[in-house]
Amino acid sequence: MRISMIAATLAAAALCSAAGPALPVIAIRNATVHTASGPVLEKSTVVVRNGLIEAVGPSVTAPADAWVLEAPSLHVYPGLTDAMSSWGLPAATPPAAGPGAATAPPPPARGPEDRPSNSSWVRAQDLVNPSDRTVTAARNAGFTTAAVFPTAGIFAGQGALVNLAGEKAGQMTVATPLGQYLSLSPRGFTSFPGSLMGVVAYVRQVYLDADAYRAEKAAYAANPRGARRPAYDRALEGVLESPRLLLPAVWAKELVRMTELAAEFKRPTILYGAHDAARVAPYLAKSGAAVLVSLKWPERARDPDPEADEALRILELRENAPAAPAALAKAGVKFAFYAGGVERPADLRAAVKKAIDAGLDREAAVRALTLSAAEIYGVADHTGSIEPGKIANLTITDGALFQTSTKIKFVLIDGVKYEPAPEAPARQQQEEKR
Amino acid sequence: MRRSLCLMLGAVAALSAPAADLVIQNAKILTVTKGRLDGAIHIRDGRIVEVAPKILVPAGAEVLDAAGMYVMPGIVDCHSHIASESINEGSVSVSSMVGIEDVVDPDDISIYRALAGGVTTANILHGSANAIGGKCQVLKMRWGKDAAGLKFAGAKPGIKFALGENPKRRGQQAAFGATTLRYPATRMGVEDVIREAFLDAKRYQAEWKSYRARPAGRVAPRRDLKLEALVDVLEGQRLVHAHCYRADEILMLIRLADEQGFKIKTFQHVLEGYKVAKEIAAHGGGASTFSDWWAYKVEAYDATPYNAAIMHKRGVLVSLNSDSGELMRHLNNEAAKAVKYGRVSEDDALAMVTINAARQMEIDARIGSIEPGKDADLALFDGHPLSNYAKVQKVFIDGQLYFDRQKDLAQRAERSTRRKVLLEKQKKPQDDPGRRGPGRRAE
């Protein structure tokens, strides 16, 4: 098995560099296939050709030209997808300010019209770097795909769905634009917006302005003669280009607040964070918002102040956060997972396992890391599950995913095989050993 | 969407679905508007339907024996900053685009503490960092409900203005590491900022008026949230609550409001109100002041604890407010000080923390006194509420029990145990060499 796969990889590498899409045909035979879109298929074969899934099922036979991998002990999953990430993107550049800064800080913003903390026109696909360290790290953890977003600023920019491999950035991009990433961080007391309510008012005014701008542009385009042209506004262009918006919301009160705010904008909305979502799951289901749950569960700070009097609600959030996905699933809310900074494969497995232990169905957990993200971003017609015709992004493991002992064997990205670096021991295991 | 959610937090929240009928028997009832009456209050579907010496208890009604207890209307606080995740949008001198309504914090424990002090309704104000601040939000202290469930539905909107030292401070010194100053730097400048803002608002109002008169074939003007809130003020649809201290600035604001054609609903703090009470009354403005809190800055020195009584006697609608999560818990004591300083009658003193505050928010048709037709917002004390020794025993909002002293005491042990269990569970190893050693780097 190993020999044939290495051969396949070599062949893939060789063919990849050639012009054209002549990738090797791969057949993974006798594996347990978790399709995400349908039932789990035992003793089945997945055929990958030309970077796409050609066939899947128990009665599928490997084509004559395929590299065959006998995999009776392996599990095949759709390529794991991080639903919100900044893998492969440059770290946000710190603002040039303070003593010794090359340039003077910008003057304080006087209101929404100055478009503070706004780079809505920035597109993740233009920033992504295939040789970024995080791309390899994510792949090692079994991820093939991520929805990546610029994250600096209140209007941070537009996301792209990227595959986590490629020689050139352009090869990585799967789908754009996904949506506008918003943070709600005030800019300090002296520059607008200097408070959470200022940020909310700012966001609201920008969306109002965007709709007015679109109307003005349409009126001008229809009848330019004798009319003053609307001034170009890149901040509004970026907002109008974004088909949906992503808003941060961890606590129940934030999930409700952001749902109500987004309802004013009449645009599809994705709420991210969502650790307290169990308390408002039926409400979220009714609102129709999609939810991204961070796998970085809240934890007690290391070496906390022993005198610190933590509110009971914070202790309860830590206790109950991993039950949020099960509650969302039960209420029928469309949700997906994002790593949220958890990077080591063992930690990721442990984080998902917590959600499963708290009541999330195992296959629902698989969906939350694969097909659900594709559905939320409206790209499920060509990725996210193991179905003929979809992009050949697959994650192959030596056991059921999220089991502590399970290892990632390899991933296929656009039909090309990548083997992970050996895993470092998990944090939890280390702690248990002590 | 707007329906309220019951977010049970394990605390004393809305304890149970109320029976349709509730009768509070044997109570000493301080109606505030109709004097004292010993008898019963009949509540149906959250409203007071009858207040009388004897009430025929309807079949199936829940009965509460309030023997030995005083019942007063739930306390109303016209100036509070609790239950909000931000207070000041201090970056600009006119921040009427922002509003407390967007950042209500239903998890703020101050709500419960206010409730435990008999408060049932509060006006949550923006801070005083700028001349025209943000929009206010009236809340009922329905602890356990979400933000929408706390909001006083149908309350008239408000907005905060501020005069004097606070709004000009950042024109004189750069704050928090900023290198630039913010206009204005003087009291003259504060006046100018407010005038300019209203001139802008009038232009905006005219622009929309013209568009609405003839919309066909035209693109609607851009909506400006900042100016919309000021147009509301000009059209009498939004109440102005103005932070002020000195007599001269109070007169300035009255003249400016007259010039621009709007009203000041309340002067907040208004420590020198006793000097210009006649002018405040003539403007039709109310005064929301402290009982005996002053001298915390230069403009707040020329004050007297007789302020409330003097303004009251001069015909100003006076309320006593908290402006503090702590003071908010004993506003009944603040009312008592108006009796002590200035011999205000007991009813008038209680009115200063109930019906008068409600009038200042224009919600007095709903709350502020114990009368048939009003919301059943009630505070039950074990003594006369103007006594320092009286403790709140139960608080009802819309006929529902939201605070019960006995239940609170009973739940303390339970909460403490739960805390201990969770803390123990979430404990981490004190030191974990694995995470600092080579294993950590091997990734």
Interface residues (C-beta under 8 A of the other chain):
Chain A: P105 P107 P108 A109 R110 G111 P112 A137 P186 R187 G188 F189 T190 S191 F192 P193 G194 S195 L196 M197 G198 V200 A201 Y202 R204 Q205 L208 D209 A212 A215 E216 A219 W251 A252 K253 V256 R257 T259 E260 L261 A263 R279 V280 Y283 K286 S287 E299 R300 R302 D303 E310 A311 L312 R313 L315 E316 R318 E319 E343 R344 A424 P425 R427 Q430 E431 K433 R434
Chain B: M1 R2 L5 L7 L9 G10 S84 E85 S86 I87 N88 E89 G90 S91 V92 S95 M97 V98 G99 I100 D102 V103 V104 D105 P106 D107 I109 H126 G134 D146 A147 A148 R170 A174 A175 F176 G177 A178 T179 T180 R182 V219 A220 R222 R223 D224 L225 K226 R415 R418 R419 L422 L423 K425 Q426 K427 K428 P429 Q430 D432 G434 R435 G439 R440 A442 E443
